[in-house]
Amino acid sequence: MTPDAFFALAGRMSAGLTGDEVLFCNLGGEVSDFVRLNRNRIRQAGNVRAAGLTLTLIEGARQAEAAFDLSGDPEADLALGRALIGRLRERLAVLPDDPYLQYATEPSTGTTCRDHQVLPPAEEAVATLIEAAEGLDLVGIWAGGLIQTGLASSLGHRHWHERASFNLDWSVYLTGDKALKASYSGFDWNPDVVHERLRTMRAGLEILGRPARRLDPGRYRAYLAPPAVEELMGMLAWGGFDLRDHRTQQTPLLKLVRGERSFDPRVTLREDHVRGLTPGFTPEGFILPPSVTLIDGGAFGDCLVDARSGREYGEPVNAASGSPESLSLEPGDLPESEVLARLDTGLWIGHLWYCNWSDPNEARVTGMTRFGTFWVEGGEIRCPVEVMRFDDSLYALLGTRLEALTRERELRLSPETYEGRSSASVLLPGALVSGIALTL
């Protein structure tokens, strides 16, 4: 789907409106290659070209919504759209007023097409991975291509956003329950990154084959790599910044908002709308600010306000939803090359798994260390650690026990492909902490 074709289709559908009806058309599409690997060989490959259109028909304070897949035939898609509008019109007649309905009444336009980046063919990228992983038992998936988002309304909104990206996600298996996981995602492909990460994984597999160390419950000094930090950020995103959760006092950051707790002054967290894959406009036609500071120097900043929450609580819209989609944590001053030396003795944690709130009032999280957790002594990785459960407060891990954040940050795109490739992303450093509580 091209912008001109989408805007033309939306304009023809809007021409059939009657009275004071308002129509919003939101397009989501992708042109993606998918390749699945098992035992370091291609097992399934395919290409997806898909686009869907969501129609929201508004009359007064009532709205109704429905969606359909686009065929690519303008006349057939127009017929489907007009028929769907007719059904929405019937539904509106029996719907009550929506007290939180809000949309941008002033039309706006904008186009973002970052097409200067050229992704490699899927064959080339996967061949790089297979070559680098020769002799390893690797399972993984490549997903890459263009993601498109469009907005058009009968009021005159015309917005288009598209960007190409890739996500290479894989694991290498040793034996039993021993495996390591890695990924590489972004907008500019560099095959050297894949080779370097596989070299690191080979060294990790050698250590993983050593007898595992069993730890007693207690608090241990630790380094959390960016994928592990991502899991903690995911917990913060679960009700941490949604305006409605704050106004109803259901947020796990209530004590932070009240000033009873704080994070380390080095913790500054932002929703960077202009950085990632997400568009700079909402489905309701609101233009988003370049960024929203969620945590500012350890203190709470601003909430994320979508259109409905904005109407309910009288706040300006600054997000498409109450959950971050382009989260970034400001870097620190610890070079990655010095992490092991600074850690000295403790845990190197590559990932955290199965995280959940154990006590939301204290921002306490529980989860598992599982794969890729190693014991470090004298600044040298010695052996793997048996799977352990941790249970600790984010006010400690990102606050009183935070020693440093790495100078380098890792861009991580979401690997989710439900209902299409996800546009969520994070940009995160690693974190050195004086202790993480392991419970069993």
N, C-alpha and C positions, 0 to 999 in steps of 0.2 A: 504494500500500500504506500502510495506517495502522498505528501501533504496536499497537493492540488486535488487529487482524486478524493481524499477524505473530506476536504472542505466543500468540494462540489456536491458530494453525496449528502452531507449534513445540510447544505443550503437547500437542496431539492426537497429533503424531508421537512425542513422548517417551513417551506412555502405552503404546506398543507395545513398548518395550524389555524385554529379558529379562536375568536374572542381574545381573551388575555392569556392564552396558553403560552408557556415558555418551554423550550426543549433544550436540554443539554445532551450532547453526544460525546462520549468518552471512548476512545479507541486504545486498545492494547494489542500489540503485535510483535512478532519476532521472526527472524530468519536465522535459524540455528542449526549447527551440526552437533550431533551427539555420537560419541564413540565409547563403548564399554569394553573394558579389558579384564581378562582373567588369566592367571598364570602367565602374565606378561605377554599375552597375545590378544589381538582384536577378536572379540566374540560377537559384537553387534555394532553396526554403524548405520546412521540414517541422517536425514535432513528434515527439518520441520519448517514449513512456511505457513504461518497462521496469523489470523487477526480476528479480533472480536469487537463488537460494538455494544456499549451499554447506553441505553436511552433512559433519560429521566424526564418525564413529562410533569410539568408544574402548572397548577391553576390556583391562583390565590394562595392559600396556606396549605394546600394539599399537594402531595407528590406521589408518583408511582414509578417504579423502575423495573426494567427487564433488559435482557441481553440476548444477542444472537451472534453466531459465527458468520463472518463475511466470506463470500465465495470468490470474490475477485471480479465477478460479472456485475458492472454498475447497475444494469437494469434489474437483475434478479435481486441484488442487495437492496435497491430502492423499494421494490415490491415488498420484500420481507420487512423492511423498516416501516413502511407505511401501514402494513397490516398490524405490526406490533404497536404502533402508536394508536391505532384504533382500539386495540384491546386495553391499552393503558388508559385511554379516555373512558372506556366503560368502567374500569376499576376506580378511577378517580371519583366517579359519580357516587360511589358508596363508601368512600374513605372519609374518616374524620380529619379535621385540621391537624397539622403537625406543628406543635408549639416550638420545635427547635429547628424548623426549616430555615436555612440561610444560604444564599448564593450571591455572587458578585453581580450587581445590577449594572455596573459600568463595564462596557466591553473593553477588552484588551487583546493585544496580539503579541506574538513572539515565536521565534524559531531557533532551536538549538540543534545543529547537525555537526557533531564532531567527527567528521569523516576523514581527518588527516591521518588517523591511526589505521594501519593496515594489519589485520590479523593474518597469521600464517594459515594456509590450508590445513584442515584437520589432519590430513594424511601426514603433513610435515611435522606438526606438533606431536602427534602420537608416535611417529617414528623416532623423534628425539627422546621421548620417554622410554620407549622400548629399548633403544640402544643404550641409554644410560642405566637401565635396570636389567641388563642382560645377566642371566643366571639367577635372578631373584624371583620369588613367588609374589607377583604384584597383581593387585586388583584395583581398578580405578575407573574414572569416567572423565571424558573431555566434553565440555559444553562451551560452545563459542559462536559468536555471531552478533547480529544486530537486534537491539530491543527498541521498539517504537512506542511512543505514547502521544496521543492526540486529543485535543479538546476543541469542540466547536459548539456554539449555541445560537439560538434564534435571536439573541440579544446582540450578537456580533463578536463574541469571543472566537479567536482563532489562534490556537497554540499548537506547536509541534516540537517534540523532543525525540532525538534518537542518538544512540551511542553504541559502538561496537565494544565488546569485551569478551574475555575468555575465562574459564575456570577449569583447572586441571586438578583433580582431587584423587588421591591414591593412598593405598596402604601396602606395606610389604609384610609378608607373613613368615615367621621363623618356624615355630613348632608349638604344639599345645595351645596355650592362650597367649603366646608371645607374638606381638606384631607392633609395627610402628606406622604412624600416619603422617602424611604431609600433603601440602597443596601449593599451588601457584596460580594466582589469578591477577587480573588487572586489565590494562588497556594497551600496553606496549609489550610485545612478546620479545623475550630474550632467552634463547636456548641455553645459554651458559648458566642461568639460574637453575634450570632443571638438572643439569649435570652436577652442579655444586650440591644441590639438595640430595641427590642420590648418593653422592660421595659421603655426605654426612650420615645418611641413613645406613650405608654399609658399615661405617664405623660404629653406629648405634646398634646394629644387629650383632656385631661381634661382642659388644658389651652385654647385650640382651641375652646372649647365650651363656653367660656366666651364672653361677648359682645366685638366686635372688636373696636379697637381705630382707628379713622380717623385722618390722619395727614395732615397738611397743606403743600403745596410745600415748600421746603427749604432744607437745608443741615443738616444731622443728623449723629451723631456719630454711628458707626456700627461695628459689627463683622461679617465677611464673612466666613462661614464654608467651608471646602474643596470642596463640590459640587458647591458652588457659585463661588469659585476661579477657578474651572474647566471651568466654562462658560467664564470667562475673559481670561483664557489661550487659549480657543478655538478661541476667537477673535484675539489674537496675532498670532495664527497659521494661520489665514486667511490672507496670504500675508505678514506676519511679518518677515519671515525668508527665503523665497524663493529667491535664487540668481537672477533669472530673474526679479522678482518684484523689487529687489533692483537696478539692472542695468538699468531698464526702469523707475526708480523713481516712481513706483506705490505702494511701500510698505507704510503702515500706520506708520511705524517707521522711516520715512525719517528724521525727526527732531532729533531723537535719534542718527541716524547714523552720521548726520552732527555735532553733539555735541551741538545742540541748546537746547535740552531737555535731561533729564536723569531720570532714576528710582532711587529709594532708594538704597544706597550702599549694603543693605542686600539682594537685589534681584539678585540672580544668578540662571539662568535658563539653563538647559542642555537637550540635546537629548541623553539619555542613551541607546545606542544600545544593551548593554549586559544585561540590567535589565529586559526587558519586554518579550513579546511574539514574537516580530519581529526577523527575522533571521539576522545574521551578514554579509549577502551578498546581492547584488542587482541582479535583473533579468538579468543584462548584465554581471555578473561575477565579479564585483568589491567587494573587501573585505572592510568592513566598520570599521572605528576606534571605539574604545570602547565607546567614547562619543564625543559630539560636544558642546562646550560652546557657547550658543546663546546670553545670557546676562551675563556679567561678572561684578559683583559688581555695578550694576546699569547702566553700559555702554554697548553699543552693542559689541558683540563678533564676531562670525562667522556666515555666511549664511549656509543654507543647499543646497548642490550641488548634483543634480542627474546627470545621465550620459549625457543627452542631454544638460542641462545647462553647464555642465563642458566642453563639446566640443565647445559650442557656445562662451563661455567666457574665455576658457583656464584655468579653475580652476580644482583642483583635486576633484574627486568624494568622497563625505563623507556621502551620504544618498541615499535611494531608491527613494525619492520624495522630493519636496520642502516643504512639510508639516510635522511637527513632528509626530512621532508615538509612542515614548516612552519618553514623556516629564517629567522632574522632576524639581521642585522648591526647592531650598535649605531651610532647616528648620530654624526657629528662636530660641528664648530662652523663649518664653511665654508658660508655661505649660497649657494644655487644662483645667485643674482643676481650673485655675485662670482667665479664660477668662471673666466670668460674673463679677467678682470683678473689673477687669481692665476696662471693658466696663462701669460699673457703671450705666449710664443712656443712652439709645439709642436703636438701632435695633440689634436683633440677626437674621441674614439672612441665612436660610438653603440652599436655591437654588435661582438662577436667571434664568429667562425664556425669550425665544424669543429675544435673543440678536442680535444686528446688529450694524454696524457702523452708527453713526449719523454725524460724521465729521472725516473721516479717516486722514486728514491732522493734526489733533490735537489728534489722537488716542482716539477719543471720542466715547463712546459706549452707546447705549440705550437698555433698556429691562424692564422686569417686575419683581416685587418681588413675587407676587402670593402666593403659598402655603408655609407654614413653616417660616413665618416672624413674629417675636414677639417683643413686646415692653418690655424693661428692665428698671427697676428703682431700684436704690440702690443695684445693683448686683443681682436682682431677676427678673425672667421672670414674667410679670404681665398679659399680654393679647395678643391676636393676633392683627395684623395690617391689615387694609383693603388693598386690592391690590393697589399698586402704581407703577408708571413708574419712572425709574431712567434715568438720562442722565449725564454722567460724563466722564472725561478723565482718561485714564489709567496712564498718567503721574502724576495724583493726587492720584488715588487709590493705585498705586504701587510706588508712589514717594513722593511728598510733604506731603501727608496726611497719609502715612503708619506709624503706630506706632509700630507694632510688628507682627511677624509671629510666629505661634505655634511651639513648640518643636516637637510635634508629627505630623506625616504625614499620610495621608490616600492613600492607593493604590486603584485606580479606573480603572477597565477594561471596555472598551467600550461594551455596551450591543447590539450594532448593529449586525444584522444577515443577512443583504442584501448580496446576493452572497456568503454566508458562514459567519461563526462567525468572527468578527473583531479581529485583533491582536493588536489594538491600546490600549494604557494605559497611565495613568498619576500618578505621585506620588507627592502629594501636601499637604502643611500645610494650616491652616486657617489664616486669615489676620484681624488684628484689625486696623481700620482706624478712623481718627479724624472726618471724614465727608464723606457722600455720598449724592449727589444731587438728591432729589426727585422732579419731575416736575409736576406731576398731578396724 
